[in-house]
């Protein structure tokens, strides 16, 4: 066997590195700064699928959502300067959402660096932590295998996250002879036996425990193991913001989610708990309602915190027991642990479950379009393993409250709260799982940010169903505006196109629904169309959340001001 590697361009070495590390899909907006890499992708076109996108923010969101949907590395290629700036929103999402992602950025030629050349940015400075886990530039093609191995391992190890690699265009065209090296191995910590014994002792001594699941790095095995652990110990279990798919919502131990519109009874239950077992969640602002449900730095409740990133343990909340571990490693050990006697908190768990079940009964509504009934129809007519993608906005509350998540990796939503995520995520979910039903929840504001990616869906023959909640408002901001500055409304009204006609202009299927009774037939036609579909839900702007109206919020604000 000839051990001497042949000479290749830097672009070829780069694409060979992606293949070595198991990459099979790349999302991109093409640019002249990485033409040599595109040429190498042509040679690998039967092994790496290139999804050509219409804007770098859409491409980056797709890569992030692909990482969520598969647990593998989401990869995005963009060009220098404006391309990287547009993609930065996806990098930020991947960081806060703990999603493995690789952003590959074309860069100006090495001889031009430092001169503010055309579209030049120092990407190692721009994307330095905490924007990304790591940002690096490769100046020597012979070091591509070394640095790419480090980049992929970093993205996939510990708490997953994004890594940014800058690629000078002349480096990609330069030839070198270098070996590819070895595939990466993710590095994750494993809990010690003494820590598991201590955890079991704390659980045994608790009277009102609650387990909170969250964060990234969850495999299907880890999810199954934690579900079995919760059931064996009768442990009331909730989830952090937009992580409802980490446990079967029909399980007797599931008591709801700590999301943006968390139920008051669940908030009180967390406050009344005497032990919190937090697995994977960072316990961020949304999950803790501004760090009030759980107080920083020393919670009133005893805290066992399991995290894959040692820097997170004690960073905000000071645990009584800190366990550094990957989710798969911890879950396997927890499942094997001898169960504690959970009978003493049966009433505590059952009341939590009853509170959650009660939230599934909607408040009376006699308007033309009942969104709670829309969700009931969706649950009736769509497969239970449907992948739900969420944009940011109040409309997502209908999915959070009424959709029942039964399977892992079926909720793809930005915990970073970025608008424009939903449509690209729906497309990425279809790339990852073309055989599955994909349902996107998006508002009129978010759709107009990345809705042009419908062209991407049509180009690649992908068929997500997009539910567009159209109230003519930046609804979440309007809600806060009415609460804080009633009768001083500015900047939150929108004038929208005919979204169904716009969808048809892209070649997609378009529907407009204004009445509840028209929704089921529209959904059936959308599913039967065999292509991407937009269902424009003309909702009442006054119905701002699943629980209240703008009128009620405004009246309450005026009453407070009058006191």
C-alpha positions as CSV (number, residue, x, y, z in Angstrom):
1,X,0.0,0.0,0.0
2,X,1.3,3.4,-1.0
3,X,1.5,5.6,2.2
4,X,2.4,8.7,0.2
5,X,-0.8,10.9,-0.2
6,X,-1.5,12.4,-3.6
7,X,-1.5,16.2,-4.2
8,X,-4.9,17.8,-3.8
9,X,-6.3,21.3,-3.7
10,X,-7.2,22.8,-0.3
11,X,-10.9,22.7,-1.4
12,X,-10.6,19.0,-2.1
13,X,-8.9,18.3,1.2
14,X,-11.7,20.2,2.9
15,X,-14.5,18.2,1.2
16,X,-12.6,14.9,1.9
17,X,-12.5,15.9,5.5
18,X,-16.3,16.4,5.6
19,X,-16.8,13.0,4.1
20,X,-14.4,11.5,6.6
21,X,-16.4,12.9,9.5
22,X,-19.7,11.6,8.1
23,X,-21.2,14.8,6.6
24,X,-23.8,13.9,4.0
25,X,-25.7,17.2,3.6
26,X,-24.5,20.8,3.2
27,X,-26.7,24.0,3.1
28,X,-25.2,26.9,1.2
29,X,-25.5,30.1,-0.6
30,X,-22.7,30.0,-3.2
31,X,-19.9,32.6,-3.3
32,X,-16.8,33.2,-5.3
33,X,-14.7,33.1,-2.2
34,X,-15.0,29.3,-2.0
35,X,-15.3,28.2,-5.6
36,X,-12.6,25.6,-5.1
37,X,-14.7,23.9,-2.4
38,X,-17.8,24.0,-4.6
39,X,-15.8,22.3,-7.3
40,X,-14.8,19.6,-4.9
41,X,-18.5,19.3,-3.9
42,X,-19.3,18.6,-7.5
43,X,-17.0,15.7,-7.4
44,X,-18.7,14.4,-4.2
45,X,-22.2,15.2,-5.4
46,X,-23.3,11.5,-5.0
47,X,-22.1,11.4,-1.4
48,X,-22.9,14.9,-0.1
49,X,-26.2,16.5,-0.9
50,X,-26.0,20.3,-1.5
51,X,-29.1,22.3,-0.6
52,X,-28.9,25.6,-2.4
53,X,-30.6,28.3,-0.3
54,X,-31.9,31.8,-1.1
55,X,-30.4,33.7,1.8
56,X,-27.6,33.0,4.3
57,X,-29.8,33.3,7.3
58,X,-32.1,30.6,5.9
59,X,-29.1,28.4,5.1
60,X,-27.7,28.8,8.6
61,X,-31.1,28.1,10.2
62,X,-31.4,25.0,8.0
63,X,-28.0,23.7,9.2
64,X,-29.0,24.3,12.8
65,X,-32.3,22.6,12.4
66,X,-30.7,19.7,10.6
67,X,-28.4,19.3,13.6
68,X,-31.5,19.2,15.9
69,X,-33.4,16.8,13.7
70,X,-30.6,14.3,13.3
71,X,-28.2,14.7,16.2
72,X,-25.5,15.0,13.6
73,X,-23.4,17.9,12.5
74,X,-25.3,20.6,10.6
75,X,-23.0,22.2,7.9
76,X,-23.4,25.6,6.2
77,X,-21.2,27.2,3.5
78,X,-21.4,31.0,3.0
79,X,-19.2,33.6,1.5
80,X,-17.2,36.3,3.2
81,X,-18.4,39.6,4.7
82,X,-22.2,40.0,4.0
83,X,-22.7,36.2,3.7
84,X,-21.2,35.5,7.1
85,X,-23.0,38.4,8.7
86,X,-26.3,37.1,7.4
87,X,-25.5,33.6,8.7
88,X,-24.5,34.8,12.2
89,X,-28.1,34.5,13.4
90,X,-28.0,30.8,12.8
91,X,-24.7,30.5,14.7
92,X,-26.2,32.4,17.6
93,X,-29.2,30.1,17.6
94,X,-26.9,27.0,17.6
95,X,-25.0,28.3,20.5
96,X,-27.9,29.1,22.8
97,X,-29.8,26.0,21.6
98,X,-26.7,23.7,22.1
99,X,-26.9,22.4,18.5
100,X,-23.8,20.9,16.7
101,X,-23.1,23.1,13.7
102,X,-20.3,24.0,11.4
103,X,-20.2,27.3,9.5
104,X,-17.6,27.3,6.7
105,X,-16.9,30.8,5.5
106,X,-15.0,31.8,2.4
107,X,-12.4,34.5,3.2
108,X,-10.3,37.0,1.2
109,X,-6.9,35.8,-0.1
110,X,-4.2,35.6,2.5
111,X,-2.1,38.3,0.9
112,X,-5.0,40.8,1.3
113,X,-5.7,40.1,5.0
114,X,-5.5,43.1,7.3
115,X,-6.1,45.7,4.6
116,X,-9.9,45.9,4.8
117,X,-10.1,44.2,1.5
118,X,-13.4,43.7,-0.3
119,X,-15.8,42.2,2.2
120,X,-13.1,41.4,4.6
121,X,-13.9,40.6,8.3
122,X,-11.8,39.0,10.9
123,X,-14.0,36.0,11.5
124,X,-12.0,34.7,14.4
125,X,-12.8,37.9,16.3
126,X,-16.4,38.2,15.0
127,X,-17.4,34.7,16.0
128,X,-15.2,34.3,19.1
129,X,-16.8,32.7,22.1
130,X,-19.5,33.1,23.4
131,X,-21.0,33.7,19.9
132,X,-19.6,30.2,18.8
133,X,-17.8,27.5,20.7
134,X,-14.7,28.1,18.5
135,X,-13.7,30.3,15.6
136,X,-10.6,29.5,13.6
137,X,-9.0,30.4,10.2
138,X,-7.1,27.8,8.2
139,X,-4.1,29.4,6.4
140,X,-2.3,26.3,5.3
141,X,-4.1,23.6,3.3
142,X,-1.8,21.0,4.8
143,X,-3.4,21.7,8.2
144,X,-7.0,21.2,7.0
145,X,-7.3,17.6,8.3
146,X,-5.9,18.6,11.7
147,X,-8.0,21.7,12.2
148,X,-11.2,20.2,10.7
149,X,-10.9,17.2,13.1
150,X,-10.6,19.7,16.0
151,X,-13.5,21.8,14.7
152,X,-15.9,18.8,14.3
153,X,-14.9,17.2,17.6
154,X,-15.5,20.6,19.4
155,X,-18.9,21.0,17.8
156,X,-20.0,17.5,18.8
157,X,-18.3,17.1,22.2
158,X,-19.6,18.1,25.6
159,X,-22.3,20.6,25.3
160,X,-22.8,20.7,21.5
161,X,-22.6,24.0,19.7
162,X,-21.4,25.8,16.6
163,X,-17.8,26.2,15.2
164,X,-16.9,28.7,12.6
165,X,-14.0,28.0,10.1
166,X,-12.7,30.8,7.8
167,X,-11.2,29.6,4.5
168,X,-9.0,32.1,2.5
169,X,-9.9,31.6,-1.2
170,X,-6.2,31.2,-2.3
171,X,-5.7,28.6,0.4
172,X,-8.5,26.5,-1.1
173,X,-6.9,26.6,-4.5
174,X,-3.4,25.8,-3.3
175,X,-2.3,22.2,-3.6
176,X,-0.7,20.0,-1.0
177,X,0.0,16.4,-0.2
178,X,-1.5,15.5,3.2
179,X,-3.1,12.5,4.8
180,X,-6.8,12.7,5.8
181,X,-6.3,11.5,9.4
182,X,-9.0,9.7,11.4
183,X,-12.7,10.3,12.0
184,X,-13.5,12.4,15.0
185,X,-14.6,10.9,18.3
186,X,-16.9,13.0,20.5
187,X,-15.5,13.5,24.0
188,X,-18.1,13.3,26.8
189,X,-17.8,12.9,30.6
190,X,-19.3,10.0,32.5
191,X,-20.9,10.2,35.9
192,X,-19.0,8.6,38.8
193,X,-20.6,5.8,40.9
194,X,-20.3,7.9,44.0
195,X,-22.2,10.7,42.4
196,X,-25.1,8.4,41.4
197,X,-25.2,7.0,45.0
198,X,-25.4,10.6,46.3
199,X,-28.1,11.4,43.8
200,X,-30.1,8.4,44.9
201,X,-29.7,9.3,48.5
202,X,-31.0,12.9,47.9
203,X,-34.0,11.5,45.9
204,X,-34.8,9.0,48.7
205,X,-34.9,11.9,51.2
206,X,-37.1,14.1,49.0
207,X,-40.9,14.6,49.5
208,X,-41.6,16.9,46.6
209,X,-39.1,16.3,43.8
210,X,-39.3,17.5,40.2
211,X,-37.1,16.5,37.3
212,X,-36.4,19.1,34.6
213,X,-35.1,17.8,31.2
214,X,-33.5,20.1,28.7
215,X,-30.4,21.2,26.7
216,X,-28.8,19.5,23.7
217,X,-26.9,16.3,23.0
218,X,-29.8,14.0,23.5
219,X,-29.8,10.7,21.6
220,X,-32.8,8.5,21.2
221,X,-31.3,6.1,23.6
222,X,-30.8,8.8,26.2
223,X,-34.4,10.0,25.8
224,X,-35.7,6.4,26.3
225,X,-33.5,5.8,29.3
226,X,-34.6,9.0,31.0
227,X,-38.2,8.2,30.3
228,X,-37.7,4.8,31.9
229,X,-35.9,6.3,34.9
230,X,-38.8,8.8,35.5
231,X,-41.4,6.0,35.3
232,X,-39.5,3.6,37.5
233,X,-39.1,6.3,40.2
234,X,-42.5,7.9,39.7
235,X,-40.7,11.2,39.3
236,X,-42.7,14.3,38.2
237,X,-41.0,15.5,35.0
238,X,-41.1,18.8,33.2
239,X,-39.0,20.2,30.4
240,X,-37.2,23.5,29.7
241,X,-38.3,25.9,27.0
242,X,-39.0,24.2,23.6
243,X,-37.8,20.8,24.7
244,X,-41.2,19.1,25.0
245,X,-40.1,16.3,22.8
246,X,-37.6,15.0,25.4
247,X,-40.4,12.9,27.1
248,X,-43.6,11.4,25.9
249,X,-46.2,14.0,26.8
250,X,-48.8,11.2,27.5
251,X,-46.6,9.6,30.2
252,X,-48.1,9.7,33.7
253,X,-45.0,11.5,35.0
254,X,-45.1,14.4,32.5
255,X,-46.5,17.6,34.2
256,X,-46.0,20.2,31.5
257,X,-43.3,22.6,30.1
258,X,-41.5,25.5,31.5
259,X,-42.0,27.6,28.4
260,X,-42.7,31.3,27.6
261,X,-46.4,31.0,28.8
262,X,-45.9,28.5,31.6
263,X,-48.9,27.6,33.7
264,X,-49.1,29.4,37.1
265,X,-49.7,26.1,38.9
266,X,-46.5,24.6,37.4
267,X,-44.6,27.7,38.4
268,X,-45.8,27.3,42.0
269,X,-45.0,23.6,41.9
270,X,-41.4,24.3,41.0
271,X,-41.2,26.8,43.8
272,X,-42.8,24.3,46.2
273,X,-40.4,21.5,45.2
274,X,-37.9,20.4,47.8
275,X,-35.5,18.9,45.2
276,X,-34.9,19.7,41.5
277,X,-33.1,17.1,39.4
278,X,-32.0,19.1,36.3
279,X,-30.7,17.0,33.5
280,X,-29.1,18.9,30.6
281,X,-31.0,22.2,30.9
282,X,-28.9,25.4,31.5
283,X,-31.9,26.9,33.4
284,X,-31.9,30.0,31.3
285,X,-34.1,33.1,31.5
286,X,-37.1,31.7,29.7
287,X,-37.2,28.4,31.7
288,X,-36.9,30.2,35.0
289,X,-39.2,33.2,34.2
290,X,-36.3,35.7,34.5
291,X,-34.5,33.7,37.2
292,X,-37.5,34.0,39.6
293,X,-39.0,30.4,39.6
294,X,-35.6,29.2,40.6
295,X,-33.5,31.9,42.3
296,X,-29.9,32.6,41.5
297,X,-27.3,32.0,42.7
298,X,-28.5,29.6,45.6
299,X,-31.9,28.1,44.9
300,X,-34.3,27.5,47.8
301,X,-34.8,23.9,46.5
302,X,-32.0,21.4,46.8
303,X,-30.4,21.2,43.3
304,X,-28.8,18.3,41.5
305,X,-27.5,19.6,38.2
306,X,-26.3,17.4,35.4
307,X,-24.5,19.2,32.5
308,X,-22.2,18.1,29.7
309,X,-20.2,21.4,30.0
310,X,-18.3,21.8,33.3
311,X,-18.3,25.6,32.8
312,X,-22.1,25.6,33.2
313,X,-22.1,23.9,36.6
314,X,-22.2,26.7,39.1
315,X,-22.1,29.4,36.5
316,X,-25.5,30.8,37.5
317,X,-27.0,28.3,39.9
318,X,-25.0,26.7,42.7
319,X,-25.9,23.0,42.9
320,X,-25.9,20.8,45.9
321,X,-24.6,18.0,43.7
322,X,-22.9,18.8,40.4
323,X,-22.5,15.9,37.9
324,X,-20.4,16.5,34.7
325,X,-21.7,14.1,32.1
326,X,-23.0,13.6,28.6
327,X,-26.7,13.0,28.4
328,X,-26.4,9.5,26.9
329,X,-23.8,8.5,29.5
330,X,-25.9,9.9,32.5
331,X,-29.2,8.5,31.2
332,X,-27.8,5.0,30.9
333,X,-26.5,5.0,34.4
334,X,-29.6,6.6,35.8
335,X,-31.8,3.9,34.2
336,X,-29.7,1.2,35.8
337,X,-29.9,2.8,39.2
338,X,-32.0,0.9,41.7
339,X,-35.3,2.8,41.9
340,X,-36.2,4.8,45.1
341,X,-39.6,4.4,46.7
342,X,-41.6,7.0,44.9
343,X,-44.9,6.0,46.4
344,X,-44.5,8.8,49.1
345,X,-44.9,11.5,46.4
346,X,-47.7,9.8,44.4
347,X,-50.1,12.5,45.3
348,X,-47.6,15.2,44.4
349,X,-47.0,13.6,41.0
350,X,-50.7,12.9,40.3
351,X,-51.7,16.5,41.1
352,X,-49.0,17.8,38.8
353,X,-50.3,15.5,36.0
354,X,-53.9,16.6,36.6
355,X,-52.9,20.2,36.4
356,X,-51.2,19.6,33.0
357,X,-54.2,17.6,31.7
358,X,-56.5,20.4,32.7
359,X,-54.6,22.8,30.4
360,X,-55.6,20.7,27.4
361,X,-59.2,21.9,27.8
362,X,-59.5,25.2,25.9
363,X,-61.3,28.3,27.1
364,X,-64.7,28.9,25.3
365,X,-64.3,30.8,22.1
366,X,-67.1,31.7,19.6
367,X,-65.0,33.6,17.0
368,X,-64.9,32.7,13.3
369,X,-61.5,30.8,13.5
370,X,-61.0,28.7,16.7
371,X,-57.2,28.0,16.8
372,X,-57.6,25.4,19.6
373,X,-60.0,23.5,17.3
374,X,-57.4,23.8,14.5
375,X,-54.9,22.1,16.8
376,X,-57.4,19.4,17.6
377,X,-57.9,18.7,13.9
378,X,-54.1,18.6,13.3
379,X,-53.7,16.1,16.1
380,X,-56.5,14.0,14.7
381,X,-55.4,14.1,11.1
382,X,-51.6,14.1,11.2
383,X,-49.2,11.2,12.2
384,X,-48.1,11.3,15.8
385,X,-44.5,11.3,14.7
386,X,-45.0,14.6,12.7
387,X,-42.0,16.9,13.1
388,X,-43.2,20.3,14.3
389,X,-41.0,23.3,13.6
390,X,-41.6,26.6,15.3
391,X,-40.8,30.2,14.6
392,X,-40.6,32.8,17.4
393,X,-43.8,34.5,18.5
394,X,-47.0,34.2,20.5
395,X,-48.7,32.0,17.9
396,X,-46.3,29.2,18.9
397,X,-48.3,29.0,22.2
398,X,-51.0,27.0,20.4
399,X,-48.4,24.3,19.5
400,X,-46.8,24.4,23.0
401,X,-50.1,24.1,24.7
402,X,-52.2,21.7,22.5
403,X,-49.8,19.6,20.4
404,X,-48.8,16.3,22.1
405,X,-45.2,15.4,21.5
406,X,-44.7,11.7,21.6
407,X,-41.4,11.1,19.9
408,X,-37.9,12.5,20.1
409,X,-36.5,15.1,17.7
410,X,-40.0,16.2,16.7
411,X,-39.9,19.8,18.1
412,X,-37.5,22.1,16.3
413,X,-37.8,25.5,17.8
414,X,-35.3,28.3,18.5
415,X,-34.8,28.6,22.3
416,X,-32.8,31.7,21.2
417,X,-36.1,33.2,20.2
418,X,-35.0,34.2,16.6
419,X,-37.8,35.1,14.2
420,X,-37.5,33.6,10.7
421,X,-36.5,30.1,12.0
422,X,-39.7,28.2,11.3
423,X,-39.7,27.9,7.5
424,X,-36.0,27.1,7.0
425,X,-36.3,24.6,9.9
426,X,-39.3,22.9,8.2
427,X,-37.3,22.6,5.0
428,X,-34.3,21.1,6.8
429,X,-36.6,18.6,8.6
430,X,-37.8,17.5,5.2
431,X,-34.2,17.1,4.0
432,X,-33.4,15.0,7.1
433,X,-36.6,13.0,7.0
434,X,-38.3,13.2,3.6
435,X,-40.7,10.3,4.5
436,X,-42.1,12.2,7.6
437,X,-44.8,14.8,7.8
438,X,-43.4,18.2,8.7
439,X,-45.6,20.9,10.1
440,X,-44.3,24.5,10.5
441,X,-45.9,27.1,12.8
442,X,-44.9,30.7,11.7
443,X,-46.4,34.2,12.1
444,X,-46.8,36.7,9.4
445,X,-43.8,38.6,10.7
446,X,-41.5,35.7,10.8
447,X,-42.7,34.3,7.4
448,X,-41.7,37.6,5.7
449,X,-38.2,37.3,7.0
450,X,-37.3,33.9,5.5
451,X,-40.4,32.8,3.5
452,X,-38.5,33.2,0.3
453,X,-37.0,29.8,1.2
454,X,-40.2,28.4,-0.3
455,X,-38.1,28.6,-3.5
456,X,-35.6,26.3,-1.9
457,X,-38.3,23.8,-1.0
458,X,-39.7,23.8,-4.5
459,X,-36.2,23.5,-6.1
460,X,-35.4,20.4,-4.0
461,X,-39.0,19.0,-4.2
462,X,-39.6,19.2,-0.5
463,X,-43.2,19.4,0.9
464,X,-43.5,20.8,4.4
465,X,-46.9,22.1,5.5
466,X,-46.6,25.7,6.7
467,X,-49.3,27.1,9.1
468,X,-49.1,30.9,8.8
469,X,-50.7,32.7,11.7
470,X,-51.8,35.9,10.1
471,X,-52.9,38.7,12.5
472,X,-51.4,41.7,10.8
473,X,-49.1,42.4,13.8
474,X,-45.7,41.8,15.3
475,X,-47.9,40.2,17.9
476,X,-45.5,39.5,20.8
477,X,-44.2,43.1,20.7
478,X,-47.7,44.4,20.4
479,X,-48.7,42.4,23.5
480,X,-45.9,44.0,25.5
481,X,-46.6,47.4,24.1
482,X,-50.3,47.2,25.2
483,X,-49.2,46.0,28.6
484,X,-46.6,48.8,29.2
485,X,-47.7,51.7,27.0
486,X,-51.5,51.3,26.3
487,X,-52.9,53.7,23.7
488,X,-49.4,54.6,22.5
489,X,-49.1,52.0,19.8
490,X,-46.5,52.5,17.1
491,X,-44.5,50.2,14.8
492,X,-46.3,46.9,15.3
493,X,-49.0,47.0,12.6
494,X,-48.3,45.1,9.4
495,X,-49.6,45.2,5.8
496,X,-49.4,41.8,4.4
497,X,-49.5,40.3,0.9
498,X,-52.0,37.5,-0.1
499,X,-49.9,34.7,1.3
500,X,-51.8,31.9,-0.4
501,X,-51.3,33.7,-3.8
502,X,-47.7,34.3,-2.9
503,X,-47.2,30.6,-2.2
504,X,-48.8,29.7,-5.6
505,X,-46.4,32.2,-7.3
506,X,-43.5,30.1,-5.9
507,X,-45.2,27.0,-7.4
508,X,-46.3,25.8,-3.9
509,X,-49.8,25.0,-2.7
510,X,-51.7,27.9,-1.1
511,X,-54.8,28.0,1.0
512,X,-56.6,30.8,2.9
513,X,-58.7,29.9,6.0
514,X,-60.9,32.3,7.8
515,X,-63.4,29.9,9.5
516,X,-62.9,26.9,11.6
517,X,-65.0,24.6,9.4
518,X,-62.8,25.4,6.4
519,X,-59.6,24.2,8.0
520,X,-59.9,20.4,7.8
521,X,-60.6,20.5,4.0
522,X,-57.8,22.9,3.4
523,X,-55.4,20.7,5.4
524,X,-56.5,17.7,3.3
525,X,-55.9,19.5,0.1
526,X,-52.5,20.7,1.3
527,X,-51.4,17.2,2.1
528,X,-52.8,15.8,-1.1
529,X,-50.9,18.4,-3.2
530,X,-47.6,16.6,-2.8
531,X,-45.7,19.8,-2.6
532,X,-44.8,22.6,-0.1
533,X,-48.0,24.2,1.2
534,X,-48.9,27.4,2.9
535,X,-52.2,27.6,4.9
536,X,-52.9,31.3,5.7
537,X,-54.9,31.4,8.9
538,X,-56.6,34.7,9.1
539,X,-56.9,34.9,12.9
540,X,-58.5,37.6,15.1
541,X,-55.7,40.0,16.0
542,X,-57.3,40.5,19.4
543,X,-56.7,36.8,20.3
544,X,-53.0,37.4,21.2
545,X,-52.3,34.2,23.2
546,X,-54.1,30.9,24.0
547,X,-55.4,32.5,27.3
548,X,-56.0,36.2,26.8
549,X,-56.7,39.1,24.4
550,X,-55.2,42.4,23.6
551,X,-58.3,44.1,25.0
552,X,-57.9,42.4,28.3
553,X,-54.2,43.3,28.5
554,X,-55.0,46.9,27.6
555,X,-57.8,47.2,30.2
556,X,-55.6,45.7,32.9
557,X,-52.8,48.1,32.1
558,X,-55.2,51.1,32.3
559,X,-56.6,49.9,35.6
560,X,-53.1,49.7,37.0
561,X,-52.3,53.2,35.8
562,X,-55.5,54.5,37.4
563,X,-54.7,53.2,40.8
